[in-house]
Amino acid sequence: MKILVTEFMEAKSIETLKKHFDVTVDQNLSINSNELKKIISKFDILIVRNKTQVDKEILENASNLKFIGRLGVGLDNVDTEYCKNNNIYVQPATGMNADSVAEYVINATLCLLKKIPLIHQETSIGNWPRTSIFSRELKGKKIGLLGFGLIAKKVTIMAKIFNAHIFAYDPFVDQSIANEFDIKLVDINEIFEKAEVISIHLPLTETTKNLLNYEAFKKMLKQPIIINSSRGSIINEEDLLRAYDEKLISGFALDVYNNEPVQKNFLESIKNNTNCMLTPHIAGVTIESNIRVSEFIANSVKQFFKL
């Protein structure tokens, strides 16, 4: 059987697969849908990250495809409905990068509360903003989590080390689960009104798209910092910048965007003196998580084909 890998996978895991399969690695195919469409019929297994668009047009040409391994969690780039209807098994690497993302969230929270972007900018041009820019502690802050899945639970554990107060909004989680982490599930408006830090941990759906828009920002009474390591389109980017300019929020960290790579016009809209962190969808990408994700998918392929 033949495997096609279109994005980065740890070499050791590829070698593991080569013991049982004919493996082709071509990362150029992640941005060349036409070429992928031409050759996909040759392969039984496809392994991707988030860049490769595995849409209906690709899948209609994948006559031999039986398994898609996603080196990550989100499945926005895979037509899962088509796969379900055509007996193509889709396996994400659920939970394998959760520690990395949770650490990113805590890091971003500290960075923005301490106003490190502003302090760095001023200090690096020769100013000395020791008494002009004031930072805050994480201790005692109210952190509102939008979504309470695995990553949010790990964020909760880490944040409690700082004696932060955590509460969450998730209509699909029972309070009994939240009780295990000693937090309260609340209405989303309570998050907006009371949180000093808001971290997004939701999937992108029709319901969550543009969830954080100008109307939502106007409800935020504590000038919170906003952290998005989930999916870009959950935040309306234009409204986010407006909210910052109007002091409805005090900072933001974005690891995901409406368009990736992030568009130049969005970057140009961000003023120099903005308390923000921008990163290229790397919250879950660390040396350690890459190893876990790759090993998980390699083992999942072997288990699926009973090897």
Wavefront OBJ file of the C-alpha trace (Angstrom):
o trace
v 0.000 0.000 0.000
v 1.080 3.566 -0.708
v 1.253 6.565 1.621
v 1.466 10.202 0.546
v 2.765 12.721 3.100
v 2.240 16.334 2.003
v 3.468 18.209 5.082
v 6.149 17.965 7.725
v 6.323 14.677 9.614
v 9.127 13.560 11.915
v 11.747 11.501 10.062
v 11.692 8.709 12.627
v 7.947 8.206 12.145
v 8.344 8.204 8.365
v 10.995 5.506 8.693
v 8.589 3.502 10.861
v 5.981 3.673 8.099
v 8.505 2.746 5.408
v 8.942 -0.638 7.063
v 5.376 -1.507 6.068
v 4.377 0.889 3.267
v 5.601 2.581 0.111
v 5.944 6.180 1.373
v 6.144 9.324 -0.771
v 6.897 12.682 0.880
v 6.227 15.822 -1.163
v 5.524 18.987 0.811
v 5.063 21.027 -2.367
v 1.737 19.272 -2.850
v 0.337 21.069 0.201
v 0.013 24.219 -1.914
v -0.530 22.603 -5.312
v -4.057 21.213 -5.386
v -4.007 20.618 -9.136
v -0.983 18.348 -8.936
v -2.370 16.598 -5.844
v -5.605 15.944 -7.705
v -3.669 14.328 -10.561
v -1.778 11.812 -8.413
v -4.008 11.149 -5.382
v -5.608 8.082 -7.001
v -2.300 6.223 -6.617
v -2.415 6.343 -2.812
v -4.229 4.430 -0.099
v -3.231 6.748 2.748
v -2.858 10.539 2.905
v -1.083 12.325 5.788
v -1.462 16.106 6.070
v -1.299 19.033 8.466
v -3.522 22.103 8.059
v -2.208 23.559 4.815
v -3.272 20.783 2.428
v -6.869 21.325 1.319
v -8.496 17.891 1.166
v -11.758 19.047 -0.351
v -14.422 17.242 -2.346
v -12.631 17.880 -5.646
v -9.490 16.167 -4.353
v -11.396 13.324 -2.743
v -13.450 12.583 -5.856
v -10.161 11.709 -7.532
v -8.922 9.614 -4.595
v -10.384 6.323 -5.767
v -8.094 4.186 -3.583
v -7.952 6.375 -0.485
v -8.866 4.597 2.734
v -7.226 6.653 5.490
v -6.408 10.317 6.138
v -4.075 11.131 9.015
v -4.138 14.699 10.282
v -0.910 15.776 11.976
v -2.811 18.031 14.355
v -6.325 18.462 15.680
v -8.574 20.680 13.543
v -10.234 19.190 10.481
v -11.245 22.437 8.753
v -9.171 21.515 5.700
v -10.725 18.049 5.286
v -14.175 17.390 3.841
v -15.146 15.033 6.638
v -18.704 14.629 5.359
v -17.467 13.287 2.030
v -15.051 10.980 3.849
v -17.838 9.657 6.076
v -20.077 8.933 3.092
v -17.283 7.226 1.162
v -15.706 5.074 3.857
v -12.513 7.109 4.201
v -11.321 7.024 7.799
v -10.079 10.357 9.166
v -7.755 10.307 12.181
v -6.673 13.560 13.869
v -3.855 13.537 16.420
v -6.248 14.435 19.219
v -4.557 15.702 22.365
v -1.005 15.257 21.148
v -0.236 19.003 21.041
v -2.472 20.089 23.930
v 0.411 20.770 26.326
v 2.133 22.973 23.762
v -0.989 25.053 23.124
v -1.766 25.413 26.825
v 1.774 26.638 27.494
v 1.391 29.141 24.650
v -1.796 30.501 26.221
v -0.142 30.967 29.612
v 2.902 32.552 27.974
v 0.726 34.966 25.980
v -1.302 35.813 29.077
v 1.813 36.724 31.051
v 3.371 38.571 28.127
v 0.339 40.787 27.555
v -0.454 41.390 31.220
v 3.170 42.481 31.674
v 2.854 44.568 28.462
v 6.105 43.085 27.199
v 5.446 44.036 23.536
v 5.111 47.717 24.470
v 8.023 47.662 26.896
v 10.265 45.870 24.399
v 9.372 48.296 21.630
v 10.209 51.347 23.755
v 13.365 49.908 25.319
v 14.764 48.735 21.970
v 14.679 52.278 20.559
v 16.539 53.722 23.546
v 13.652 54.795 25.765
v 13.362 53.708 29.408
v 9.627 53.097 30.098
v 10.131 51.912 33.676
v 7.628 54.404 35.065
v 5.464 55.055 31.999
v 4.199 51.547 31.153
v 2.760 49.552 34.015
v 2.342 45.786 33.953
v -0.008 43.544 35.925
v 0.194 40.228 37.744
v -1.601 37.072 36.702
v -2.241 36.250 40.342
v -5.918 36.741 41.179
v -6.980 37.556 37.616
v -10.239 36.214 36.211
v -9.647 34.072 33.128
v -12.635 33.266 30.937
v -12.303 30.240 28.679
v -14.506 29.984 25.606
v -14.719 26.209 25.289
v -13.697 23.651 27.877
v -12.038 20.816 26.015
v -8.674 19.205 26.673
v -6.556 22.294 25.991
v -8.752 24.526 28.140
v -8.516 21.995 30.956
v -4.724 22.063 30.753
v -4.801 25.877 30.735
v -6.932 25.706 33.881
v -4.416 23.497 35.669
v -1.509 25.753 34.705
v -3.316 29.006 35.508
v -4.333 27.806 38.941
v -0.634 27.582 39.827
v -0.694 31.394 39.588
v -3.833 31.536 41.766
v -5.889 32.832 38.856
v -9.669 32.431 38.955
v -11.019 30.387 36.042
v -14.512 30.162 34.627
v -15.661 28.825 31.278
v -18.398 28.844 28.683
v -19.163 25.573 26.935
v -22.761 24.523 26.172
v -21.639 20.951 25.474
v -19.923 20.306 28.817
v -21.744 19.349 32.001
v -21.025 21.194 35.244
v -19.995 17.873 36.805
v -16.956 17.851 34.480
v -16.111 21.428 35.407
v -16.401 20.503 39.086
v -13.443 18.145 38.660
v -11.351 21.249 37.919
v -13.046 23.402 40.552
v -14.393 25.920 38.058
v -17.837 27.223 37.158
v -19.533 27.039 33.768
v -21.260 30.309 32.920
v -23.155 32.063 30.150
v -20.956 33.611 27.482
v -22.085 37.115 28.443
v -20.717 36.567 31.940
v -17.343 35.818 30.358
v -17.540 39.067 28.411
v -18.579 41.103 31.456
v -16.236 39.704 34.119
v -13.117 38.218 32.488
v -9.780 40.034 32.522
v -8.330 37.443 30.145
v -10.383 35.677 27.466
v -8.867 32.629 25.756
v -10.621 30.925 22.838
v -10.793 27.125 22.688
v -13.672 26.531 20.282
v -13.959 24.774 16.934
v -14.885 26.848 13.898
v -18.551 26.309 13.057
v -21.338 28.412 11.615
v -22.243 29.268 15.209
v -18.752 30.300 16.321
v -17.729 32.182 13.161
v -17.324 35.884 14.032
v -18.385 35.088 17.606
v -16.091 37.833 18.850
v -17.375 40.791 16.876
v -17.829 44.428 17.805
v -21.082 43.729 19.659
v -19.274 41.154 21.804
v -16.336 43.475 22.460
v -18.717 46.230 23.621
v -19.933 43.864 26.373
v -16.423 43.453 27.775
v -16.286 45.556 30.936
v -12.799 44.693 32.229
v -10.736 45.618 29.151
v -9.564 42.008 28.852
v -6.701 40.637 26.835
v -7.838 38.298 24.063
v -5.945 35.122 23.131
v -6.835 33.061 20.087
v -4.968 29.812 19.506
v -8.023 28.048 18.108
v -9.375 29.164 14.725
v -8.937 32.582 13.126
v -12.434 33.275 11.861
v -13.910 33.043 15.360
v -12.674 36.630 15.790
v -13.669 39.414 13.440
v -10.203 40.900 12.911
v -11.418 44.351 11.872
v -13.617 44.557 14.973
v -10.721 43.351 17.153
v -8.523 46.258 16.093
v -11.420 48.673 16.537
v -12.006 47.302 20.036
v -8.339 47.850 20.921
v -8.339 51.381 19.527
v -11.467 52.177 21.579
v -9.877 50.626 24.715
v -12.542 47.939 24.985
v -9.673 45.418 25.265
v -6.111 45.922 26.500
v -4.228 43.543 24.217
v -4.419 40.467 22.036
v -2.415 37.427 21.011
v -3.234 35.782 17.696
v -1.771 32.504 16.531
v -4.516 31.958 13.941
v -6.053 34.268 11.352
v -8.943 34.614 8.924
v -6.432 33.987 6.159
v -3.162 32.120 6.571
v -0.472 33.189 6.013
v -1.701 36.415 7.611
v -2.556 39.086 5.058
v -0.429 42.202 4.629
v -3.420 44.560 4.864
v -4.262 43.212 8.339
v -0.673 43.660 9.526
v -0.607 47.205 8.196
v -3.778 47.978 10.153
v -2.046 47.259 13.471
v -0.545 50.394 14.974
v 3.022 50.372 16.283
v 2.074 51.004 19.910
v -0.217 47.997 20.186
v 0.030 45.523 23.051
v -0.117 42.419 20.895
v 1.596 39.162 19.985
v 1.362 37.717 16.482
v 2.612 34.198 15.772
v 2.324 31.986 12.650
v 0.012 29.172 13.856
v 2.736 27.626 16.022
v 1.012 27.336 19.400
v 0.822 23.575 19.038
v 4.066 23.173 17.125
v 7.050 22.338 19.299
v 9.853 19.815 18.934
v 8.169 17.635 21.528
v 4.642 17.898 20.116
v 5.868 17.181 16.576
v 7.328 13.907 17.821
v 4.114 12.966 19.656
v 1.864 13.922 16.739
v 3.964 12.059 14.169
v 4.279 8.934 16.294
v 0.554 8.952 17.013
v -0.412 9.119 13.335
v 2.176 6.517 12.323
v 0.858 4.138 14.981
v -2.735 4.898 14.002
v -2.009 3.932 10.390
v -0.453 0.654 11.508
v -3.351 -0.119 13.827
v -5.949 0.700 11.176
v -4.354 -1.770 8.768
v -3.702 -4.254 11.603
v 0.083 -4.236 11.293
l 1 2 3 4 5 6 7 8 9 10 11 12 13 14 15 16 17 18 19 20 21 22 23 24 25 26 27 28 29 30 31 32 33 34 35 36 37 38 39 40 41 42 43 44 45 46 47 48 49 50 51 52 53 54 55 56 57 58 59 60 61 62 63 64 65 66 67 68 69 70 71 72 73 74 75 76 77 78 79 80 81 82 83 84 85 86 87 88 89 90 91 92 93 94 95 96 97 98 99 100 101 102 103 104 105 106 107 108 109 110 111 112 113 114 115 116 117 118 119 120 121 122 123 124 125 126 127 128 129 130 131 132 133 134 135 136 137 138 139 140 141 142 143 144 145 146 147 148 149 150 151 152 153 154 155 156 157 158 159 160 161 162 163 164 165 166 167 168 169 170 171 172 173 174 175 176 177 178 179 180 181 182 183 184 185 186 187 188 189 190 191 192 193 194 195 196 197 198 199 200 201 202 203 204 205 206 207 208 209 210 211 212 213 214 215 216 217 218 219 220 221 222 223 224 225 226 227 228 229 230 231 232 233 234 235 236 237 238 239 240 241 242 243 244 245 246 247 248 249 250 251 252 253 254 255 256 257 258 259 260 261 262 263 264 265 266 267 268 269 270 271 272 273 274 275 276 277 278 279 280 281 282 283 284 285 286 287 288 289 290 291 292 293 294 295 296 297 298 299 300 301 302 303 304 305 306 307
